[in-house]
Amino acid sequence: MSMQAHVAELERRHQALDKELKEALSHPGTDENRIADIKRRKLHIKDEITRLRSAPSSVFH
């Protein structure tokens, strides 16, 4: 998988988690641990995207 494809997949996963978070927040009875877990996963993916985008391109050849 190319770096661009990997970043695109991570972006899709981040968007899916964003949608899941919005859905969870729209229900008042949602478990706070679930919300924290979704936020943690989103942040992890965002950090990975940032790391990949800032890495020298020679690392991926």
Protein Blocks (a to p, Z undefined) as FASTA:
>chain_A
ZZklmmmmmmmmmmmmmmmmmmmmmpmklcfklmmmmmmmmmmmmmmmmmmmmpcfklmZ
Z
